[in-house]
Amino acid sequence: MGVASLVLQSAAIVYSRVSNDRYFCWAPNDETAEYSIETSIGEHKLTPEAVRIRYQRPWFEEVLPEDGLDLVEFRSHRHAIDVIRQYESTYGLAESARVTMTYRINKGALQTWRWPE
């Protein structure tokens, strides 16, 4: 039983290192993503506070990023994308929101992700 548990944990760690899904693994987190989310419903653009509430995103005042990015994810940037994707494909489906997430991984170059994809 103990050996099987170690094998499964080792397999999960290896999988997490080659995929973007790192939610249920003990693999080390070596990524910090700074990002900003803009959401529009029709012609109405949501305020940053409304965006944080909509996607339940934390705001860390003591670690504010540069370049106008206002959120920090101490996990894979894919976590924030997955949260937005899940919300917009379920609860927000009827609103047909347009989302633009501008992000930077580990102080690298700015990148953009958009919903709908």
VOGU-3710 file (C-alpha; in Angstrom, 3 decimals, decimal comma):
1> mgvaslvlqs> 0,000/0,000/0,000  2,816/2,418/0,893  4,754/1,671/-2,300  1,611/2,186/-4,418  1,026/5,537/-2,723  4,604/6,681/-3,442  4,352/5,553/-7,069  1,096/7,472/-7,552  2,541/10,604/-5,945  5,675/10,367/-8,091
11> aaivysrvsn> 3,562/9,964/-11,230  1,500/13,032/-10,254  4,676/15,096/-9,787  6,048/14,035/-13,170  2,695/14,809/-14,811  2,554/18,249/-13,199  5,983/19,155/-14,543  4,920/18,484/-18,152  1,377/19,916/-18,000  -0,326/23,140/-16,963
21> dryfcwapnd> -2,523/21,379/-14,385  -0,879/21,550/-10,978  -3,851/21,680/-8,654  -3,669/18,321/-6,908  0,032/17,660/-6,815  2,870/18,230/-4,403  5,107/19,514/-7,183  6,920/22,749/-6,389  5,344/25,907/-7,717  7,977/27,881/-9,564
31> etaeysiets> 5,722/30,396/-11,312  4,349/33,777/-10,343  1,929/35,420/-12,730  1,100/39,109/-12,652  -2,061/39,879/-14,561  -4,962/42,176/-15,252  -8,454/41,171/-16,370  -10,783/43,355/-18,431  -14,362/42,127/-18,817  -17,081/43,679/-20,955
41> igehkltpea> -20,725/42,659/-21,057  -22,254/44,199/-24,145  -20,984/47,793/-24,224  -20,538/47,933/-20,433  -16,968/47,501/-19,142  -16,775/46,147/-15,577  -14,733/47,996/-12,976  -11,610/46,254/-11,617  -13,431/45,642/-8,335  -16,418/44,080/-10,140
51> vriryqrpwf> -14,005/41,829/-12,079  -12,347/40,668/-8,838  -15,755/39,860/-7,358  -17,007/38,137/-10,524  -14,028/35,758/-10,696  -13,239/35,768/-6,960  -9,676/36,910/-7,574  -7,533/38,059/-4,642  -5,795/41,411/-4,638  -2,504/41,628/-2,779
61> eevlpedgld> -1,825/45,310/-2,080  1,651/44,606/-0,761  2,746/42,859/-3,984  1,278/45,080/-6,682  2,835/44,310/-10,065  4,137/46,875/-12,517  2,841/48,020/-15,923  -0,777/48,426/-14,837  -1,215/44,758/-13,970  -3,169/44,614/-10,732
71> lvefrshrha> -3,387/40,969/-9,679  -0,858/38,347/-8,639  -1,258/34,574/-8,908  1,251/32,583/-6,883  0,443/29,524/-8,948  0,339/28,761/-12,640  -1,311/31,493/-14,719  -3,498/28,696/-16,070  -5,338/28,687/-12,745  -6,720/32,176/-13,359
81> idvirqyest> -7,575/31,263/-16,967  -9,346/28,101/-15,819  -11,387/30,087/-13,263  -12,496/32,586/-15,925  -13,234/29,843/-18,462  -15,300/27,898/-15,925  -17,285/30,963/-14,844  -17,999/32,212/-18,354  -19,013/28,784/-19,650  -21,466/28,219/-16,771
91> yglaesarvt> -22,733/31,087/-14,582  -21,890/33,852/-17,056  -22,921/32,010/-20,222  -26,104/34,038/-20,789  -24,201/37,347/-20,497  -21,823/36,635/-23,419  -18,947/38,459/-21,748  -15,746/39,349/-23,551  -12,653/38,921/-21,390  -9,062/39,973/-21,995
101> mtyrinkgal> -6,405/38,827/-19,561  -3,000/40,455/-19,929  -0,337/38,628/-17,964  3,364/38,181/-17,386  4,996/35,010/-16,070  8,032/35,412/-13,812  8,677/39,016/-14,948  8,788/37,896/-18,603  7,125/39,437/-21,651  3,483/40,503/-21,575
111> qtwrwpe> 1,058/37,971/-23,059  -2,677/38,082/-23,767  -5,492/35,539/-23,430  -9,041/36,236/-24,605  -12,480/34,784/-23,947  -14,303/33,567/-25,928  -11,400/31,582/-27,249
//
